Amino acid sequence: METKIAIQGIKGSFHHQVALNYFQSNIELEECLSFPDLVKSLKKNQVHKGIMALENSIAGSIIPNYALIDQNNLHIIGECYLDIHMNLMVLKGQKIEDITEVHSHPIALLQCAVFFSQYPHIKLVESVDTAETAQRIQEQQLKGIGAVAAPIAAEMYGLEIIAAGIHTIKSNKTRFVILKNENKEFPKEKINKASIKFELEDFPGALAAVLNIMNTCQLNLTKIQSLPIIETPFQYSFFVDVIFEKYEYYEKAKEILELMTTHFKVLGEYRKGEQ
């Protein structure tokens, strides 16, 4: 039986590459042009799992996605790190001098800004997805327009890469999380990472006290992201990722943190991905 996976974007996107890397085989893709659409597919049980980009080593956190996971009570059941290789691709036979516009996702364009500064004749145009432009160029035989996308997009849509690896910082990774409506029950001995969310009472040293408990319980804090609480100006929710050697270390910390914080919530307990 095939597992139906929701991805943001279309075949040839970075999310598609993650689906291939993480699940390997027996998958059917549900292509979603936005992250809210991806969440809707999950909530309506149209798919078994979803893949969502959460942070990039250059562009930082994709903050709205933290809110989507939390507000829709989704569970993180795994993660995958992908080396991002940005490539300029065009219809075969075209040269960079022929290109007047390049279309891609805004984050992709941002990551290639230095490369395109060498070509002031090229106008950069934001689009919903990296692979969508590659597909459109091939389907409509668009001359003078290039796409910035993954190598898999050039392969799938028969385009020619005229400049490879054009991202400014060569060590460029994106962290993707695997989502389900229900938490996946892993054996405790296999769990070594958790994502949690909490709020704090407004008093001096509250966050420092929480971080101290994590340190005492031998949790390694790998990510902390704050989001404003809309109903309470200048108050914040904290989204935290921790890794640990033994589940009991995390279990002990969780018991204490549930008492020290307000609105404590486990977003996922899973096995950390290879970076």
LINLIN-V307479 format. One record per backbone hydrogen bond with DSSP energy under -0.5 kcal/mol. NH is the residue of the N-H (numbers start at 1). CO is the residue of the C=O. Records with the same first field share a line. If there is no record, write none. Layout:
# LINLIN-V307479
NH = CO, CO
This chain:
# LINLIN-V307479
3 = 26
4 = 2
5 = 3, 28
6 = 49
7 = 30
9 = 7, 32
13 = 10
17 = 13
18 = 14
19 = 15
20 = 16
21 = 17
22 = 18
23 = 19
24 = 19, 20
25 = 23
28 = 3
30 = 5
31 = 29
32 = 7, 9
38 = 34
39 = 35
40 = 36
41 = 37
42 = 38
43 = 39
44 = 40
45 = 42
46 = 41
47 = 41
48 = 4
49 = 4
50 = 179
51 = 6
52 = 177
54 = 175
55 = 175
56 = 60
57 = 173
60 = 56
62 = 54
63 = 61
65 = 62
66 = 62, 63
67 = 63
68 = 64
69 = 65
70 = 66
71 = 67
72 = 68
73 = 70
74 = 69
75 = 180
76 = 267
77 = 75, 178
78 = 178
80 = 176
81 = 274
82 = 174
84 = 172
85 = 83
86 = 84
87 = 149
88 = 163
89 = 87, 147
90 = 160
94 = 91
98 = 95
99 = 96
100 = 144
101 = 144
102 = 123
103 = 146
104 = 125
106 = 127
109 = 105
110 = 106
111 = 107
112 = 108, 109
113 = 110
116 = 112
117 = 113
118 = 115
119 = 116
122 = 119
123 = 100, 121
125 = 102
127 = 104
133 = 129
134 = 130
135 = 131
136 = 132
137 = 133
138 = 134
139 = 135
140 = 136
141 = 137
142 = 137
143 = 141
145 = 142
146 = 101
147 = 89
148 = 103
149 = 87, 147
153 = 150
154 = 150
155 = 151
156 = 152
157 = 153
158 = 154
159 = 154
160 = 90
162 = 88, 160
163 = 88
166 = 86
168 = 111
170 = 168
172 = 170
173 = 171
174 = 82
175 = 55
176 = 80, 174
177 = 52
178 = 78
179 = 50
180 = 75
186 = 184
190 = 187
191 = 187, 188
192 = 270
193 = 270
194 = 242
195 = 268
196 = 240
197 = 265
198 = 238
199 = 262
200 = 236
203 = 201
206 = 203
209 = 205
210 = 206
211 = 207
212 = 208
213 = 209
214 = 210
215 = 211
216 = 212
217 = 213
218 = 215
219 = 214
220 = 243
221 = 219
222 = 220, 241
223 = 241
225 = 239
227 = 237
229 = 235
230 = 228
232 = 229
235 = 232
237 = 227
238 = 198
239 = 225
240 = 196, 238
241 = 223
242 = 194
243 = 220
244 = 192
249 = 246
250 = 246
251 = 247
252 = 248
253 = 249
254 = 250
255 = 251
256 = 252
257 = 253
258 = 254
259 = 255, 256
260 = 256
261 = 257
262 = 199
265 = 197
267 = 195, 265
268 = 195
270 = 193
